[in-house]
Amino acid sequence: MSRVVEEETWKVLRELGLTAYESAAYLSLVKGGVLTASEVSESADVPFSKVYEVLNNLEHKGWMNIERGRPARYFAKPPVEAFEVAKRRLEEKMRMWEQAMSGELQPLYEKREFREKPDIWILRGKASILTKLQEMLSKTGSQVMIAIPSFAREFTEEAMPLLAGLRWSSVKVQVMITSKPVRKLHGLVSDIEVRERDDMFGGGVIVDGKEALLFLGEEDKPSLVIWSNHIGLVKFAKDYFQYLWNSSKEL
C-alpha cells in the first residue's frame, strides 16, 4: 500500500490523527472497497491481533463505516467527508487548547512577580541608527512598512541606499512620506508602493510585523529613536501605520 499514495499523503493522515496502522487500514479500504477484517489485515499489513482495534478506532474517528453481518464488512468514508470530520475534531481541540492557554495559563503569567522584559533600545547617533536599520532590512522576509515624516529628511537621505535596495527583492514594501521629501524619493522607489500625507507626527520602519524602528520628534530632527521587538508595541505601530496609509494619497 505504501506505493499507492505519495509519502506526503501518509504524512497528512498521521497529522490528522491516524496511527500508522489506522492510516494503512484506511488506505486499503479506499483502494479495496468493502472488505472483511481479515482482508484489511492482509492488504494493509496490520497484525490480525490488532486489526479489530484499528477498525474500531477508525469508526470512532469518523473515517469508515461497518456493514454488520457474519463476517462484518468495512468500507471507507469518502476522503473529503473524512477530512471534514477530522477538521471539526481538530477545531474543537484548538478551542480547548485556547481556553486552557488564555483561561488558566495567561492569568498565572500575568500574576507572576517578575516578568520577562522585551527588548526596547534607545538609539543615539546616525551610525547606530543606520546600522540597526541595515540589520533589520537584511533579514526581512515578507513585508516592510516605512513612514518618513518631514523631520526625518536628513536621516532618510542617508538611508536611501538601504531602502532602494528593496526594489530587487520579493518583499512587499510600503513607503509613506510627507510632501517635502517627495522629490528626493521619487525614482529611487519607483518599484515600491508609495503614498503621501500632508504631515506625520512620527515615523519609522516596521519589518515583518516583528520589530520596529520608531522616530519621534518635531521640526528639523528626531528627538527620540527607539528600536523594539515588543509584541504589543510593534502591533500598535503596525496598526497605526495602516490607519494612516488608508487615508493617504497615492503617488
Secondary structure, 3 states (H helix, E strand, C coil): CCCCCCHHHHHHHHHCCCCHHHHHHHHHHHHHCCEEHHHHHHHHCCCHHHHHHHHHHHHHCCCEEEECCCCCEEEECCHHHHHHHHHHHHHHHHHHHHHHHHHHHHHHHHHCCCCCCCCEEEECCHHHHHHHHHHHHHCCCCEEEEEECHHHHHHHHHHHHHHHHHHHCCCEEEEEEECCCHHHHCCCCCCCEEEEECCCCEEEEEECCCEEEEEEEECCEEEEEEEECCHHHHHHHHHHHHHHHHCCEEC
